[in-house]
C-alpha cells in the first residue's frame, strides 16, 4: 500500500538491508527511496534475485562512499549442487549437462576446492552484470546470444566445506550431492562460477541452489534489517541510518585529525602523510568525530579523494 504522507528525508548515511529472495537489488533501492524520502539512494554491489542477505545502501552524501564499499571483501554461505550444470550456473537456469555424482567423495571435493582457493583466474558467469559493448551480459544471453567473458583475477581467501549430503536426483535425474560452503572472497568474485568450476573439475557438473551474503566489508548480517522492519518505521520519523562517520569506521582505516588538518581538508588541501595503513583510502575524522574526507597517500602528503565536510 502506498504511503499516505511523504516520509521525512532520512539523514545521510548507510542502511544495511537483509535482502529477501525473489527481488532485485534495484527493487530494494526503489523501496528505500520511498522509505528514505529521497531519490538519492544507491547500492554497493548487486545480489541476484535468488540470493538473500547483506545489501549495503547509501542515502544522500553516503552514496559517495559506495564506490569504495563496492571494492570491500565479501562473505557468503552457499549450497552447490553437484550432478548438473545449467545455463545460468544456478537453479534458475536450464539444464546443460548432468553426471552421476554418487561416486564423488569428500576427499575429491576438498582437493578441487583447494585449487579454487587463493588468487585464481575466474571466468565470470555469462549472465553476470558485466557490460559487453555497452550492454549487460545477462541481457545478451536472454536475447539468445552466446556470450564469452574474459577470465579475470580474483581472490578466494576462504572456501570451507560444511555439510555434504546426497540428493536422490539432481536436475538431470541422476544422483547428486549438495555441498554447503562458506566463501570469503574479493570483490568481483562470482560464487555461481565457483559452483560451475567445482562441478566441471569433478566431471559431474555443478550449479548454485542457495546463496546468502553474510558480510560486505565491515557490514555484517547482524547490522542488517529486513524490508518489513524498515517498512514498520514510523511514518513521521526520519529513517534511522548508520551515520557517515560510523559507516566509515566500519570498513576503512581511520585517521584522527587535528583541527588545523580538518580545516585544510575541508578546502580540498593536502596534509602531511600519516602512519602507513594496510589499505587505502583512509577515513579522516575531525576532533568532533565528523567524517571530513577520504584520504589517499602520495609521497609525503595525504590528499582528499572525497570531501564530506566542505568549508
N, C-alpha and C positions, 0 to 999 in steps of 0.2 A: 504494500500500500504506500503511495507517495506521501511525503511529509506534508502536513497541513501548513506548517510555517517553515520558513527558511532557517536552517540552523545557523547559529553564530559562527563566524570564521574561526577555525582552530588556530592556535599559535604555531609558529614554525617549529618543526620537529619531525621525528620519525615515529611511525606506528608499525609494530611488528604483528603481522596477521598470520593466523593459522589457517591457511587456505584449504577449503574443502575440495573434495573430488568433484569433477563434473563441471567446473567453471574455469574460464581462462584467467590469466593474470590481468588482462585488460578489463574483464568483468569486475574484478576486485577493485581496480583503480576507479572504475566508473561509480561503484557504490561508495568508495571512500570520498570521492569528490562531493557527493551529496551529504555524507555524514560530516565532512570537514568544512562544508560551506564554502568551498573554493574549487576552482578548476586546476589550481596549481598543485597537482599530485602526480607523482611518478613512482616507479618501482625499480628495485635493484636486482634485475635478473628474473627472467620468466620461469614459471613452473608449468609443465604440461597439464592439460585439463585433468588427466587421470591422477596426477600427483597431488599430494597434500603437504602441509607443513609450512615452514617459515618463508614468508614473503615480506620483504622489507619495503615499506612505502615511505616516501618523503613528502612532506607538506610544506608549502611556502618556500622559504630560503633553504630548507633542508633538502630540496630536490637537487641542489648543487653538490651535496655530499654524495649523491648516489653514484656518480661516475667513479668514485673511489671505492665505495662499498661493493660495487659490482665485481671488482677485482679481488675481493677477500676470498679466503678458502671456505669450503663448504663441507657439511657433513650430512650423510644420508643413511637411512635404513631402507633396504630394498629386498624384494624377492625375485630371484631369477629362476625361470622355469627352463630346465634342460630337456631337450627332446623335440623341440620345434623352433624354427626361425620364422619371422614374419616380415612383412614389407615395411613396417614402422619400427621394428625391433622392440615392440611392446605388445600387450594383449589386444590393442585396438586395431592392429593391422591384420592383413590377410595372410594365410599360411603360405610360406615359401617352400620349406623343406621340413622333413621330420626324420628322426632317428631314434632308435631304441636306446634309452639312457639307463636301463636297468643294470647294465654292467659297469657303469661309472662308479668308482669308489671315492671315498673321502680323500684318500691319498692323491688320486687323479686330480680332483678339484683343487686341493691345496697346491699341487705342483703348478698347475696352469695359472692359478691366481697369483702366485709368486712372480710369474713372468709378466703379469699385468699390474705390478706394483712398482712404484718409483717413477722416474721420468720415462714416459713411453710416447711413442708416436701413435696417435689415435685418429682414425678416420671418423669424423662426426656422422651421426645418423643422417640419412638423406632427407628425413622430414624435420630437420632442425630449422631454427630461425635464421641461420646464416644466409646472407644475401648472395645471390648469383646473378650477375648482370642486373643489379638493382631490384631483384625480386626474391622474396623468401624462398629458400629451398623447398619447404613443405608445400608452398603454393604450386611450385612447378611439378612436384611429384603428384599432387592431387589433380593436376591438369593432364596427367598422363605422360609426363616427360621422364626420361631416365636422367637422374642427377648423380654425378660423381663428385664428391668433395675431396679436396686435398687433405692429406694427413697433416696433423699439427702436434707439436709437443705439448703434453700436459703432464701434471704430476699427481700420482695417486699415492699419497703418503701412508694411508692405511686401507687395507682391503681384507677385512676379517670375516671369516665364515662362522655363522651361528648354527642354526638347526638345518639339517638336511633330511628330507622326507620323500618317500616315493609318491608318485602320482599315478593313479591307475591308467590314465590315458592323457597324454599331452594333446596339444592342438591337432596333431596328425593322427591321433588314435593309437599311438604306440606308448609303451611305458615311459614315464618321465620322472624327473626329480625336481623338487622345489628346494632352492638353496637361499636361506636368509643370510644377508650380508650387511655389514656396516662399512661405509666408504667415507674416507676423508680425502678431499682432493682439491686441486687448484681450480680457479675459475676457468670455465670453458671445457671442463670435462663432462662427457655425456655418459650417464650411468646406463642408458639404453645400449650405448655402444660397447660398454664393458660386458653387458649381458650377451650381446651378439658375439663378441670376440671370444668370450669364455666358451660358449656353445660351439663355436666354429673350431676352436683349438682342441676340444674334446671329441669332435667329429659327429656330434648329435644335434647341433643347432641349439640356440638359446634366445630367449626374449624376456623382457621385464613384465612382471604381473602386478607389482606394487612398488610404489616409491613414496617415501616421506622424507622431506628435508627437515633436519633437526637443528641445523645451525647455519648461519651466514656470518662469517667473521666473528665479531663479539656479540652477536644477537642470537641467543639460543631459543629453543622452543618454549622454555619457561617464561620468556618475556612476551610470548605471543598471546593474542586474544582472538577468539573466533568472531566471525561476522555477526553472529547472533548476539554476542556480548557487546559488540560495538553498536549494533542497532538499538540495544536497550539503553544506551546512554541518554540522559535526559535531554529533551528537545531544546530547552532554553539555556543549556550549559555548553560552552565550547568543549569540543572533544579533547580528552586527555591524551597528551603526546609525550614522547621522550624528548626533553629539551635538547637544543643543539649541543650544548656543552656535554651533557651526559651521553648523547648519541656519539659524539666524537671520542670521548673517553673509552667507550665500549670497544672500539675497534682500531684506534690509531694510537701510536706512541704520543705522549703528552709532554709539552714544554710549558713550564710556568714562566710567565713573562714579568718583567718589571713594568712599572707604569710608563716609563720612557719607551721601552720596547713596544708596548701595546699601542702607544700613540703613533710611533713610527710606522708600524704595520698598518694602522688604520688609514694612513696616507699612501699605502702601497709601497713604502720604502723597505729596503733591505735592513737586516740587523746582523749582528755578529753570529756566526755559527755556534750552535750549542754542542753538547756531547754527542758522539756518534750514536745512532739508534739502529736497531736491527732492520728497520724498514722505513720507508717514506710513503706518503707525506707524514708530517708531524702536526698534531693539533696544538695550536698555540693559544693558551688561555690567559686572560687578564688577571690581575690581582683580585678582582671581584668574582672570578670564576666564569667569565663570559668567553665564548668562543670568538676569538678575534680573527684567526686566519688558519689556513693550512699552509705549512711551510715545506719547501724543498731546499736542501743544502747544495751550494755550488762554491767550492773552494772555502774561503774564509767567511763566507756570508750565507745567510739563510734568506730566501726570498719568498714572498707570499704568492702562492699559486691561486688561492681563493681568499678573498677578504669578506668576512661576515659582519664586521663592525666598522664600516667606513666612517671616516671623520665627518 
